[in-house]
Amino acid sequence: MARTAQIERNTTETQVQVSINLDGTGTAKLNSGMPFMDHMLDQIARHGLIDLDITCHGDTHIDDHHSAEDVGITLGMAVAKAIGDKKGIQRYGHSYVPLDEALSRVVLDFSGRPGLDYNIDFTRASVGGFDVDLFREFFQGFVNHALVTLHIDNLKGINSHHQIETVFKAFGRALRMATTPDPRMADQMPSTKGVL
């Protein structure tokens, strides 16, 4: 059964379309209106082996806030739809990723409970013209709608580009681990509650 989803979300601030294949090859077609965010979304696809097609038309003439948040929301909705009832998945995922002097850890749980613990002390306010505060908004939107618990820790780093790129690469790899089917679980729910 294909683990795919297509979600369209339209507001007065943004129009976002996301197509996802959790069992893809890491190909991405990205046009969020935010070039640096596209570079980061590409890390999710490539390192998560997830096929992503994301388009966003937003009010970036004001700033990138609404677009960053709404891409996170819509991606979260797409992941939730594609993952289905969560039977037979690993459920948990984690990854440490280095890039030169930077090192980040991401831990993910398809718990059914949205929660974000986010710790990045950026060394500058923007990267590629993109406000680094908006990465938190992206991940908050994602967890709220994917219904996952997500812990993000940049453990070290001097270059802000390296800091955030390690986070997105680790996020992609953690997402890949958590969504991978576990043949020993077959059609079982990965919880003693029987539901997630």
C-alpha positions as CSV (number, residue, x, y, z in Angstrom):
1,M,0.0,0.0,0.0
2,A,1.4,3.3,-1.1
3,R,2.2,5.7,1.8
4,T,1.5,8.9,-0.1
5,A,-0.5,12.0,0.4
6,Q,-1.5,15.3,-1.3
7,I,-2.6,18.2,0.8
8,E,-3.7,21.7,-0.2
9,R,-4.1,24.4,2.4
10,N,-5.3,27.9,1.5
11,T,-5.5,30.9,3.7
12,T,-5.6,34.7,3.1
13,E,-1.9,34.7,3.7
14,T,-0.6,31.5,1.9
15,Q,-1.6,28.9,-0.6
16,V,0.4,25.7,0.0
17,Q,0.4,22.4,-1.9
18,V,2.4,19.4,-0.6
19,S,2.7,15.9,-2.2
20,I,4.7,13.3,-0.3
21,N,5.8,9.7,-0.8
22,L,7.3,8.3,2.4
23,D,8.8,5.4,0.4
24,G,10.4,7.5,-2.2
25,T,14.0,7.9,-3.5
26,G,14.7,11.4,-2.1
27,T,13.6,13.5,-5.1
28,A,12.3,16.9,-4.5
29,K,10.5,19.6,-6.4
30,L,10.5,22.7,-4.2
31,N,9.1,26.2,-4.7
32,S,8.3,27.7,-1.3
33,G,9.1,31.3,-2.3
34,M,11.9,31.0,0.3
35,P,15.2,29.9,-1.4
36,F,17.0,29.0,1.8
37,M,14.0,27.1,3.1
38,D,13.9,25.1,-0.2
39,H,17.5,24.2,0.4
40,M,16.6,22.9,3.9
41,L,13.5,21.0,2.6
42,D,15.7,19.3,0.1
43,Q,17.8,17.9,3.0
44,I,14.6,16.3,4.4
45,A,13.8,14.7,1.1
46,R,17.4,13.5,0.3
47,H,18.3,12.2,3.8
48,G,14.8,10.9,4.6
49,L,14.5,9.2,1.2
50,I,11.1,10.9,0.9
51,D,9.8,12.3,-2.3
52,L,8.5,15.9,-1.8
53,D,6.7,18.3,-4.0
54,I,6.1,21.6,-2.2
55,T,4.7,24.8,-3.6
56,C,3.9,27.9,-1.6
57,H,2.6,31.3,-2.7
58,G,2.7,33.5,0.3
59,D,2.8,37.1,1.5
60,T,6.6,37.2,1.5
61,H,6.4,40.9,0.6
62,I,5.6,41.3,4.3
63,D,8.1,38.7,5.5
64,D,8.6,34.9,5.4
65,H,6.8,34.1,8.7
66,H,3.4,33.0,7.3
67,S,5.0,30.9,4.5
68,A,7.5,29.2,6.8
69,E,4.8,28.3,9.3
70,D,2.2,27.2,6.8
71,V,4.7,25.0,4.9
72,G,5.4,23.3,8.2
73,I,1.7,22.9,8.9
74,T,0.9,21.5,5.5
75,L,3.9,19.1,5.5
76,G,2.8,17.9,8.9
77,M,-0.7,17.2,7.6
78,A,0.7,15.3,4.6
79,V,3.0,13.2,6.8
80,A,0.1,12.4,9.1
81,K,-2.1,11.3,6.2
82,A,0.6,9.3,4.5
83,I,1.6,7.4,7.7
84,G,-2.0,6.3,8.2
85,D,-2.8,4.4,11.4
86,K,0.9,3.9,12.3
87,K,0.6,0.1,12.5
88,G,3.9,-1.7,11.9
89,I,6.2,1.4,11.9
90,Q,9.3,1.8,14.0
91,R,7.6,4.8,15.7
92,Y,10.8,6.3,17.1
93,G,13.6,7.8,15.1
94,H,16.9,9.6,16.0
95,S,20.0,10.9,14.3
96,Y,23.2,12.8,15.0
97,V,24.5,14.7,12.0
98,P,27.8,16.7,11.8
99,L,28.8,19.3,9.3
100,D,32.3,20.5,9.8
101,E,32.3,22.2,13.3
102,A,28.5,21.8,13.8
103,L,26.7,18.8,15.3
104,S,23.0,18.3,15.9
105,R,20.7,15.7,17.4
106,V,17.1,15.1,16.4
107,V,14.8,12.6,18.2
108,L,11.3,11.9,16.9
109,D,8.3,10.0,18.2
110,F,5.0,9.4,16.4
111,S,3.3,9.6,19.7
112,G,0.0,11.2,18.7
113,R,0.9,14.0,21.0
114,P,2.3,17.2,19.5
115,G,5.4,18.5,21.4
116,L,8.5,20.4,20.4
117,D,11.6,20.9,22.4
118,Y,13.9,23.1,20.3
119,N,17.4,24.3,21.3
120,I,19.5,26.2,18.8
121,D,21.6,29.2,19.7
122,F,22.2,30.7,16.3
123,T,25.3,32.8,15.9
124,R,23.6,35.2,13.6
125,A,20.1,36.4,12.8
126,S,19.7,35.4,9.2
127,V,21.1,32.9,6.7
128,G,20.7,33.5,3.0
129,G,18.4,36.4,3.8
130,F,16.1,34.0,5.8
131,D,15.3,34.9,9.4
132,V,16.5,32.0,11.6
133,D,13.7,32.5,14.1
134,L,11.3,31.1,11.5
135,F,12.8,27.6,11.6
136,R,11.1,27.2,15.0
137,E,7.8,28.3,13.5
138,F,8.3,25.7,10.7
139,F,8.9,22.9,13.2
140,Q,6.1,24.0,15.5
141,G,3.7,23.9,12.6
142,F,4.9,20.5,11.6
143,V,4.6,18.9,15.1
144,N,1.2,20.4,15.7
145,H,-0.2,18.7,12.6
146,A,1.9,15.5,12.2
147,L,1.1,14.8,15.9
148,V,4.7,14.0,16.8
149,T,7.0,14.7,19.7
150,L,10.2,16.3,18.3
151,H,13.4,17.1,20.2
152,I,15.9,19.3,18.3
153,D,19.3,20.1,19.8
154,N,22.2,21.8,18.1
155,L,25.0,20.5,20.3
156,K,27.7,22.7,18.8
157,G,28.4,25.0,15.9
158,I,29.8,28.4,14.9
159,N,28.4,28.8,11.4
160,S,24.6,29.3,11.4
161,H,24.3,27.7,7.9
162,H,26.0,24.6,9.3
163,Q,23.9,24.6,12.5
164,I,20.6,24.6,10.7
165,E,21.7,22.2,7.9
166,T,22.7,19.6,10.4
167,V,19.3,19.9,12.0
168,F,17.4,19.4,8.8
169,K,19.6,16.5,7.7
170,A,19.1,14.8,11.1
171,F,15.4,15.5,11.0
172,G,15.2,13.8,7.6
173,R,17.1,10.7,8.8
174,A,15.0,10.5,12.1
175,L,11.8,10.8,10.1
176,R,13.0,8.0,7.8
177,M,13.9,5.8,10.8
178,A,10.6,6.4,12.6
179,T,8.4,5.7,9.5
180,T,10.2,2.6,8.4
181,P,8.1,-0.5,8.6
182,D,9.3,-3.0,11.2
183,P,8.7,-6.6,9.9
184,R,8.6,-7.9,13.4
185,M,5.7,-5.6,14.3
186,A,3.7,-6.6,11.1
187,D,0.3,-4.9,11.6
188,Q,0.7,-4.3,15.3
189,M,0.4,-0.9,16.9
190,P,3.8,0.2,18.3
191,S,2.2,1.1,21.7
192,T,1.0,-0.8,24.8
193,K,-2.1,1.5,24.6
194,G,-3.1,-0.1,21.3
195,V,-3.6,3.3,19.7
196,L,-1.4,6.3,18.8
